[in-house]
Amino acid sequence: MYFQVSATDRSRSVTFQRASMTDALEKALGLLGSGLTEVTITHPDGARHTPTEFLAAYRSAQERRPAQAGLRARAA
């Protein structure tokens, strides 16, 4: 499962693959910080997000994670 991070450097497109949400977000923010434009992150299911949209999804996933772990612990 890979996330694709794409951006435009002047008129040239660049694309990177990252194995995790964290790595993809870090790469996207780094590209923005370097002045690249049109930065997007494509989820393995094909959904494309801006870094802001992706960050919201990332935070949502992180918030759900402890609750799911708690549910598994109670079921055991």
Protein Blocks (a to p, Z undefined) as FASTA:
>chain_A
ZZdddddehjaccddddfbfklmmmmmmmmmmnopahiacddfkopacdfklmmmmmmmm
mmmmmmmmmmmmmmZZ
